[in-house]
C-alpha cells in the first residue's frame, strides 16, 4: 500500500554508480525518504498541499523502476523552425541543433557530481536517491542561439502507477543567450508521478528565456525543484503555462549572486476544479 510506501535499497544496486561516495549519498537520501515518506502539511513548503494524502487517495501502488518504452513517431511542431531535444519518460532520447554552431554546444546524459548536498524535502531526497536519467546542456561563451530549442518532454502510453525521477542541468556561458520551450506531451491515460530536479547556471551577461506549455490535459502528478544561479548582469525569464496536470508543484529557487542580475517570472493555468497547481519561489 502507498501509505506505507518504501523503496528497497536494492534498487540502488541497479543504478550504475561511479563511486562508493555516490552510492552512500544515494542510500542516505533513500533512508531519509523511507523514514519520512511523502511530504504533508507539517512541511513549511507543503502547508497548502498535503501530497501524502493526495498520493494515498490516488495510488494503490507505485513503481519506481525506470521504463524504457520507445516512441515510434514524434509529432514535431512544424509552424516554425527550431532546434530540439527529445526527452522520453525523463531520459535523453535525441537532439538536433541544425541551425547552430555545434562546436558551441554540449549535450549529454546528466551525471551527478555533487554528493554533498543536504535537503529536507523528501521528494528531492528521493530524486537524489534514484535519479539516473536526464540531460546536461552547456552553451559555451559568446554564443547566441539563432533559433529556439524545443524540449519535447514525452510520456508514453505504458506509464501507470510509475514514479519517474530525473535530473537536468543547463549551463549558459558568459555573453551567451538561449531560448527554450518545454513542451509536455503525455500519451498516458493513467496516473503517474514525475519528479524532476533541475540546475540552471547563468554566467556573466548570459540570457535565458524559457516557456513551459502543455499540449493536453493530463493525469500526471508533477513536481519540479529548480535551483538557479545568476551571475552579474545575467537575465532569466520564464512563462509557465500548463493546461491541467492533475497535480503540478514548482519549487523555484533563484540565487541572484551577481550585481544587476535579473529574474522575471510569469505563470497562468487552465485548471479544472480537481486540478492542483502550486508555485513556490525563493
C-alpha positions as a Markdown table, in Angstrom:
| # | Residue | x | y | z |
|---|---|---|---|---|
| 1 | Unk | 0.0 | 0.0 | 0.0 |
| 2 | Unk | 1.1 | 3.5 | -0.7 |
| 3 | Unk | 0.6 | 4.7 | 2.9 |
| 4 | Unk | 3.5 | 2.5 | 3.9 |
| 5 | Unk | 5.4 | 3.1 | 0.7 |
| 6 | Unk | 9.0 | 2.0 | 1.0 |
| 7 | Unk | 11.8 | 1.8 | -1.6 |
| 8 | Unk | 14.1 | -1.2 | -1.3 |
| 9 | Unk | 17.7 | -0.1 | -1.2 |
| 10 | Unk | 18.4 | -2.9 | -3.6 |
| 11 | Unk | 17.1 | -0.6 | -6.3 |
| 12 | Unk | 20.2 | 1.5 | -5.9 |
| 13 | Unk | 22.2 | -1.6 | -6.8 |
| 14 | Unk | 20.6 | -1.5 | -10.2 |
| 15 | Unk | 21.9 | 2.0 | -10.8 |
| 16 | Unk | 25.3 | 2.3 | -12.3 |
| 17 | Unk | 27.2 | 4.4 | -9.7 |
| 18 | Unk | 30.6 | 6.0 | -10.2 |
| 19 | Unk | 32.0 | 5.6 | -6.7 |
| 20 | Unk | 31.3 | 4.5 | -3.2 |
| 21 | Unk | 30.7 | 8.1 | -2.3 |
| 22 | Unk | 27.8 | 8.3 | -4.8 |
| 23 | Unk | 26.3 | 5.1 | -3.6 |
| 24 | Unk | 26.5 | 6.2 | 0.1 |
| 25 | Unk | 24.9 | 9.5 | -1.0 |
| 26 | Unk | 22.0 | 7.7 | -2.7 |
| 27 | Unk | 21.4 | 5.4 | 0.3 |
| 28 | Unk | 21.5 | 8.3 | 2.8 |
| 29 | Unk | 18.8 | 10.1 | 0.8 |
| 30 | Unk | 16.7 | 7.0 | 0.3 |
| 31 | Unk | 16.8 | 6.3 | 4.1 |
| 32 | Unk | 15.6 | 9.8 | 4.7 |
| 33 | Unk | 12.7 | 9.4 | 2.3 |
| 34 | Unk | 11.7 | 5.9 | 3.7 |
| 35 | Unk | 11.7 | 7.4 | 7.2 |
| 36 | Unk | 9.7 | 10.5 | 6.4 |
| 37 | Unk | 7.5 | 9.4 | 3.4 |
| 38 | Unk | 5.8 | 11.9 | 1.1 |
| 39 | Unk | 5.6 | 15.5 | 2.4 |
| 40 | Unk | 2.4 | 16.6 | 4.1 |
| 41 | Unk | 1.3 | 19.9 | 5.7 |
| 42 | Unk | 3.8 | 19.7 | 8.5 |
| 43 | Unk | 6.4 | 20.8 | 6.0 |
| 44 | Unk | 6.5 | 24.6 | 5.5 |
| 45 | Unk | 6.9 | 24.2 | 1.8 |
| 46 | Unk | 3.8 | 22.0 | 1.6 |
| 47 | Unk | 1.5 | 23.6 | 4.1 |
| 48 | Unk | -1.1 | 24.3 | 1.4 |
| 49 | Unk | -1.0 | 20.9 | -0.4 |
| 50 | Unk | -0.8 | 17.6 | 1.5 |
| 51 | Unk | 0.9 | 15.4 | -1.1 |
| 52 | Unk | 0.9 | 12.4 | 1.2 |
| 53 | Unk | -2.9 | 12.5 | 1.4 |
| 54 | Unk | -3.1 | 13.1 | -2.3 |
| 55 | Unk | -0.9 | 10.1 | -3.1 |
| 56 | Unk | -2.8 | 7.8 | -0.7 |
| 57 | Unk | -6.1 | 8.7 | -2.3 |
| 58 | Unk | -5.0 | 8.2 | -5.9 |
| 59 | Unk | -2.4 | 5.4 | -5.9 |
| 60 | Unk | -2.7 | 1.9 | -4.6 |
| 61 | Unk | 0.9 | 1.2 | -5.5 |
| 62 | Unk | 3.9 | 2.9 | -7.1 |
| 63 | Unk | 6.6 | 1.6 | -9.3 |
| 64 | Unk | 10.0 | 3.4 | -9.2 |
| 65 | Unk | 11.7 | 1.3 | -11.8 |
| 66 | Unk | 12.6 | 3.1 | -15.0 |
| 67 | Unk | 10.5 | 2.5 | -18.1 |
| 68 | Unk | 12.3 | 2.0 | -21.4 |
| 69 | Unk | 9.5 | 2.4 | -23.9 |
| 70 | Unk | 10.4 | 3.8 | -27.3 |
| 71 | Unk | 8.5 | 6.4 | -29.2 |
| 72 | Unk | 7.8 | 5.3 | -32.7 |
| 73 | Unk | 6.8 | 8.7 | -34.1 |
| 74 | Unk | 7.3 | 12.2 | -32.8 |
| 75 | Unk | 5.0 | 14.9 | -34.0 |
| 76 | Unk | 7.4 | 17.8 | -34.2 |
| 77 | Unk | 5.9 | 21.3 | -34.3 |
| 78 | Unk | 6.1 | 22.4 | -38.0 |
| 79 | Unk | 4.9 | 26.0 | -37.7 |
| 80 | Unk | 8.3 | 27.5 | -37.2 |
| 81 | Unk | 12.0 | 26.4 | -37.5 |
| 82 | Unk | 13.6 | 25.2 | -34.3 |
| 83 | Unk | 16.2 | 23.1 | -32.7 |
| 84 | Unk | 15.0 | 20.3 | -30.5 |
| 85 | Unk | 15.8 | 17.9 | -27.6 |
| 86 | Unk | 13.6 | 14.8 | -27.1 |
| 87 | Unk | 13.2 | 13.5 | -23.6 |
| 88 | Unk | 11.2 | 10.2 | -23.2 |
| 89 | Unk | 10.0 | 9.4 | -19.7 |
| 90 | Unk | 12.8 | 11.6 | -18.3 |
| 91 | Unk | 15.5 | 10.0 | -20.5 |
| 92 | Unk | 17.5 | 11.9 | -23.1 |
| 93 | Unk | 16.4 | 10.4 | -26.4 |
| 94 | Unk | 17.8 | 12.5 | -29.2 |
| 95 | Unk | 18.7 | 16.1 | -30.1 |
| 96 | Unk | 19.2 | 18.2 | -33.2 |
| 97 | Unk | 20.9 | 21.7 | -33.3 |
| 98 | Unk | 20.9 | 22.0 | -37.1 |
| 99 | Unk | 20.6 | 25.8 | -37.0 |
| 100 | Unk | 23.5 | 26.3 | -34.7 |
| 101 | Unk | 27.3 | 26.1 | -34.4 |
| 102 | Unk | 27.6 | 22.7 | -32.8 |
| 103 | Unk | 31.1 | 23.5 | -31.6 |
| 104 | Unk | 29.4 | 25.9 | -29.1 |
| 105 | Unk | 27.0 | 23.3 | -27.7 |
| 106 | Unk | 27.5 | 20.3 | -25.5 |
| 107 | Unk | 24.7 | 17.9 | -24.7 |
| 108 | Unk | 24.9 | 14.6 | -22.9 |
| 109 | Unk | 23.2 | 12.3 | -20.4 |
| 110 | Unk | 23.3 | 14.0 | -17.0 |
| 111 | Unk | 25.7 | 12.6 | -14.4 |
| 112 | Unk | 25.6 | 14.0 | -10.9 |
| 113 | Unk | 28.9 | 15.0 | -9.4 |
| 114 | Unk | 27.7 | 16.7 | -6.3 |
| 115 | Unk | 27.3 | 14.2 | -3.5 |
| 116 | Unk | 27.4 | 16.5 | -0.5 |
| 117 | Unk | 24.0 | 18.4 | -0.9 |
| 118 | Unk | 21.7 | 18.1 | 2.1 |
| 119 | Unk | 18.0 | 18.7 | 1.8 |
| 120 | Unk | 14.9 | 18.1 | 4.0 |
| 121 | Unk | 12.4 | 17.8 | 1.1 |
| 122 | Unk | 11.5 | 14.1 | 0.8 |
| 123 | Unk | 10.9 | 14.4 | -2.9 |
| 124 | Unk | 14.3 | 15.9 | -3.5 |
| 125 | Unk | 15.8 | 13.2 | -1.4 |
| 126 | Unk | 14.0 | 10.5 | -3.4 |
| 127 | Unk | 15.3 | 12.2 | -6.6 |
| 128 | Unk | 18.9 | 12.2 | -5.2 |
| 129 | Unk | 18.5 | 8.5 | -4.4 |
| 130 | Unk | 17.0 | 7.2 | -7.6 |
| 131 | Unk | 17.6 | 9.6 | -10.5 |
| 132 | Unk | 19.8 | 8.2 | -13.2 |
| 133 | Unk | 18.4 | 9.9 | -16.3 |
| 134 | Unk | 18.1 | 13.4 | -17.6 |
| 135 | Unk | 20.3 | 15.7 | -19.7 |
| 136 | Unk | 23.2 | 18.2 | -19.3 |
| 137 | Unk | 23.1 | 21.1 | -21.8 |
| 138 | Unk | 26.0 | 23.5 | -21.9 |
| 139 | Unk | 26.4 | 26.6 | -24.1 |
| 140 | Unk | 29.9 | 28.0 | -24.4 |
| 141 | Unk | 30.9 | 31.6 | -24.0 |
| 142 | Unk | 29.9 | 34.3 | -26.5 |
| 143 | Unk | 27.3 | 32.4 | -28.5 |
| 144 | Unk | 23.7 | 33.4 | -29.1 |
| 145 | Unk | 21.3 | 30.8 | -30.5 |
| 146 | Unk | 19.8 | 31.6 | -33.8 |
| 147 | Unk | 16.7 | 29.5 | -33.2 |
| 148 | Unk | 14.7 | 28.4 | -30.2 |
| 149 | Unk | 15.2 | 25.0 | -28.7 |
| 150 | Unk | 12.0 | 23.0 | -28.1 |
| 151 | Unk | 12.4 | 20.4 | -25.4 |
| 152 | Unk | 9.9 | 17.7 | -26.1 |
| 153 | Unk | 9.0 | 16.0 | -22.8 |
| 154 | Unk | 7.2 | 12.9 | -23.9 |
| 155 | Unk | 5.4 | 10.5 | -21.6 |
| 156 | Unk | 4.5 | 7.2 | -23.1 |
| 157 | Unk | 1.2 | 5.2 | -23.0 |
| 158 | Unk | 2.6 | 2.4 | -20.8 |
| 159 | Unk | 3.1 | 4.7 | -17.8 |
| 160 | Unk | 0.8 | 3.5 | -15.0 |
| 161 | Unk | 1.5 | 3.9 | -11.3 |
| 162 | Unk | 5.0 | 4.9 | -12.2 |
| 163 | Unk | 7.2 | 7.3 | -10.4 |
| 164 | Unk | 9.9 | 8.9 | -12.6 |
| 165 | Unk | 13.0 | 10.6 | -11.1 |
| 166 | Unk | 15.2 | 12.6 | -13.4 |
| 167 | Unk | 17.8 | 15.4 | -13.1 |
| 168 | Unk | 18.6 | 18.1 | -15.7 |
| 169 | Unk | 21.3 | 20.8 | -15.9 |
| 170 | Unk | 21.6 | 23.8 | -18.1 |
| 171 | Unk | 24.8 | 26.0 | -18.1 |
| 172 | Unk | 25.0 | 29.1 | -20.2 |
| 173 | Unk | 28.4 | 30.7 | -20.7 |
| 174 | Unk | 29.2 | 34.4 | -20.4 |
| 175 | Unk | 27.7 | 36.7 | -23.1 |
| 176 | Unk | 25.6 | 33.8 | -24.5 |
| 177 | Unk | 21.9 | 33.6 | -25.0 |
| 178 | Unk | 19.4 | 30.6 | -25.1 |
| 179 | Unk | 15.7 | 30.4 | -25.6 |
| 180 | Unk | 13.8 | 27.2 | -24.8 |
| 181 | Unk | 10.3 | 25.9 | -24.9 |
| 182 | Unk | 9.5 | 23.0 | -22.5 |
| 183 | Unk | 6.7 | 21.2 | -24.4 |
| 184 | Unk | 4.9 | 18.4 | -22.4 |
| 185 | Unk | 3.2 | 15.7 | -24.4 |
| 186 | Unk | 1.6 | 13.0 | -22.4 |
| 187 | Unk | 0.2 | 9.9 | -24.2 |
| 188 | Unk | -0.6 | 8.0 | -20.9 |
| 189 | Unk | -4.2 | 7.9 | -19.8 |
| 190 | Unk | -3.2 | 6.6 | -16.4 |
| 191 | Unk | -1.8 | 8.3 | -13.3 |
| 192 | Unk | 1.9 | 8.6 | -12.7 |
| 193 | Unk | 4.4 | 10.8 | -10.9 |
| 194 | Unk | 7.1 | 12.8 | -12.5 |
| 195 | Unk | 9.8 | 14.1 | -10.0 |
| 196 | Unk | 12.4 | 16.4 | -11.5 |
| 197 | Unk | 15.5 | 18.2 | -10.1 |
| 198 | Unk | 16.9 | 21.0 | -12.2 |
| 199 | Unk | 20.0 | 23.1 | -12.0 |
| 200 | Unk | 20.4 | 26.3 | -14.2 |
| 201 | Unk | 23.6 | 28.4 | -14.1 |
| 202 | Unk | 23.9 | 31.7 | -15.9 |
| 203 | Unk | 27.4 | 33.2 | -16.3 |
| 204 | Unk | 28.1 | 36.9 | -16.5 |
| 205 | Unk | 25.9 | 38.7 | -19.0 |
| 206 | Unk | 24.1 | 35.5 | -20.1 |
| 207 | Unk | 20.4 | 35.5 | -21.1 |
| 208 | Unk | 18.0 | 32.6 | -20.7 |
| 209 | Unk | 14.3 | 32.7 | -21.7 |
| 210 | Unk | 12.0 | 29.8 | -21.2 |
| 211 | Unk | 8.4 | 29.0 | -21.9 |
| 212 | Unk | 6.7 | 25.9 | -20.4 |
| 213 | Unk | 3.5 | 24.7 | -22.1 |
| 214 | Unk | 1.4 | 21.5 | -22.1 |
| 215 | Unk | -0.3 | 20.0 | -25.1 |
| 216 | Unk | -3.3 | 18.4 | -23.5 |
| 217 | Unk | -5.0 | 17.6 | -20.2 |
| 218 | Unk | -3.1 | 15.0 | -18.2 |
| 219 | Unk | -3.5 | 12.5 | -15.3 |
| 220 | Unk | 0.1 | 13.2 | -14.4 |
| 221 | Unk | 1.3 | 14.3 | -10.9 |
| 222 | Unk | 4.3 | 16.6 | -11.5 |
| 223 | Unk | 6.9 | 18.0 | -9.1 |
| 224 | Unk | 9.9 | 20.1 | -10.1 |
| 225 | Unk | 12.6 | 21.6 | -8.0 |
| 226 | Unk | 14.6 | 24.2 | -9.9 |
| 227 | Unk | 17.8 | 25.7 | -8.5 |
| 228 | Unk | 19.0 | 28.7 | -10.4 |
| 229 | Unk | 22.3 | 30.7 | -10.1 |
| 230 | Unk | 22.6 | 34.0 | -11.8 |
| 231 | Unk | 25.9 | 35.9 | -12.2 |
| 232 | Unk | 26.5 | 39.6 | -12.9 |
| 233 | Unk | 24.2 | 41.2 | -15.5 |
| 234 | Unk | 22.6 | 37.9 | -16.4 |
| 235 | Unk | 18.9 | 37.7 | -17.2 |
| 236 | Unk | 16.4 | 34.9 | -16.6 |
| 237 | Unk | 12.8 | 34.9 | -17.7 |
| 238 | Unk | 10.2 | 32.2 | -17.7 |
| 239 | Unk | 6.5 | 31.9 | -18.6 |
| 240 | Unk | 4.8 | 28.8 | -17.2 |
| 241 | Unk | 1.5 | 27.9 | -18.9 |
| 242 | Unk | 0.2 | 24.4 | -18.0 |
| 243 | Unk | -3.3 | 23.4 | -19.1 |
| 244 | Unk | -4.3 | 21.0 | -16.4 |
| 245 | Unk | -1.9 | 18.5 | -15.0 |
| 246 | Unk | -3.6 | 16.6 | -12.2 |
| 247 | Unk | -1.1 | 18.0 | -9.8 |
| 248 | Unk | 1.7 | 20.4 | -10.5 |
| 249 | Unk | 4.1 | 21.9 | -7.9 |
| 250 | Unk | 7.0 | 24.0 | -8.9 |
| 251 | Unk | 9.7 | 24.9 | -6.3 |
| 252 | Unk | 11.8 | 27.6 | -7.8 |
| 253 | Unk | 15.0 | 28.8 | -6.1 |
| 254 | Unk | 16.9 | 31.8 | -7.5 |
| 255 | Unk | 20.3 | 32.9 | -6.2 |
| 256 | Unk | 21.0 | 36.4 | -7.6 |
| 257 | Unk | 24.7 | 36.2 | -6.9 |
| 258 | Unk | 26.0 | 38.9 | -9.3 |
| 259 | Unk | 25.3 | 42.6 | -9.5 |
| 260 | Unk | 22.5 | 43.7 | -11.8 |
| 261 | Unk | 21.2 | 40.1 | -12.4 |
| 262 | Unk | 17.5 | 39.9 | -13.2 |
| 263 | Unk | 14.8 | 37.3 | -12.8 |
| 264 | Unk | 11.3 | 37.6 | -14.3 |
| 265 | Unk | 8.5 | 35.0 | -13.7 |
| 266 | Unk | 5.0 | 34.8 | -15.1 |
| 267 | Unk | 2.5 | 32.0 | -14.7 |
| 268 | Unk | -1.0 | 31.2 | -15.8 |
| 269 | Unk | -3.1 | 28.0 | -15.8 |
| 270 | Unk | -6.2 | 26.4 | -17.3 |
| 271 | Unk | -7.5 | 24.3 | -14.4 |
| 272 | Unk | -10.5 | 22.1 | -13.7 |
| 273 | Unk | -11.9 | 22.1 | -10.1 |
| 274 | Unk | -9.9 | 18.9 | -9.3 |
| 275 | Unk | -6.6 | 20.1 | -10.7 |
| 276 | Unk | -3.9 | 21.4 | -8.3 |
| 277 | Unk | -1.1 | 23.8 | -9.2 |
| 278 | Unk | 1.4 | 25.3 | -6.8 |
| 279 | Unk | 4.2 | 27.7 | -7.4 |
| 280 | Unk | 6.8 | 28.4 | -4.7 |
| 281 | Unk | 9.5 | 31.0 | -5.1 |
| 282 | Unk | 12.6 | 31.7 | -3.1 |
